[in-house]
């Protein structure tokens, strides 16, 4: 169940029983359960008191303005940046014990695409945890990697050096790398950023496949217009969790206004219209 | 990353000086220890300056290694008042004198530095072969490596330690200039020709060896051709590697119309 951090004044108490019956928070079955997490860079807090439960098998969009702490949330869950306080449980256990069940898709700009490796080699990296220290990558591993590239539709580019891939193809490579991890929880940082329409469709299909297989995905997303279409649940984030829950309940004009404040633009109007018109799944 | 090698090869100087001042000898073991410690410190300081000062990594490195290098020079000058630790030697080495200092290995007399550098070579080779995929992933995507349970930070420090140890082992013989040149230029040359890491590693070693051989011959032959005495070998090797890079660059440009990068 998704629960909210200290609810914004008068916002949710009446909805609460629908989203998360009192006393049912942090259920052990939650794919991801974040409790009172605060993160700071150089003593300046960038995430406050985040409280979040993600039920398994859901597609969750994380939405918020620039600097809201969306990437930070993911990185703090993965222990890539230290938490000041709070607890993170993945399927009921600390992340460190569940590492193998979590796959991470970082922002595309986070790596040097001139690095001398091929798409296939990048995908095979997803298997390194399973292969173990000191052991080489074998043909079987390369076959698994190739199969993952097939699933994202770029098997023919397997041996291309990664700088010779388009932005969309690079993103697909990253997704294929997450796929070979066979994880139960996927944390994706802006997978839709600057990709072509075909790639966007491919990613959406992939997310739906994952959900159909009972996997969970948390996706940082920047395009408000597609939130209602792509995600079952949404987390509205701006240093704090402004609201979170089922998309149709939480993705409202009021909540968006709270999240984006004055920065809310025409784009949101469109998103809102979409949210209203999209029938509940 | 190529800057980091450059930075460390300069920054190890105070480590050497301190090791020398403490032990009063130029024995290999304390020198290596001093270098390894400072190598790791360089990587640490660079991280701190970048994180705390919020400056770019290159700038942070520039601050750290020039400061450490300067400190090292001061210490060396201090030490050199007493003994033969020569600042000139540190810069361009004394490769010409290596055959004079020999040890006996398996019944044969070999230059001492050949044994020392041979050991360091085997150490590097072993690390690269055994930790190939770990070094690859933590260089390319340290965050992903960490989430897979591969200690990218630890590997970074291991790599920096290897660079420091290698630099120190080479310093005495070939001097700082050639160390810096060999850390960067052969790899950069190979990068113009291939986009496969394994091929790149082999090519880079090949270019390094090639520059050394050609540079050695050129140091003897080129000044002689103009009626001068032979010149500094290490300097000529470094220059040769630079010329090699230039040649490869021109050839690739002519053949492809553009560098491979695009």
Interface residues (C-beta under 8 A of the other chain):
Chain A: X42 X75 X78 X79 X80 X99 X100 X102 X103 X104 X106 X110 X111 X112 X114 X115 X116 X117 X118 X121 X122 X125 X126 X128 X129 X131 X133 X134 X136 X137 X161 X163 X177 X181
Chain B: X52 X130 X131 X132 X133 X134 X136 X137 X139 X140 X141 X143 X144 X145 X146 X147 X148 X149 X150 X191 X194 X195 X196 X197 X200 X261
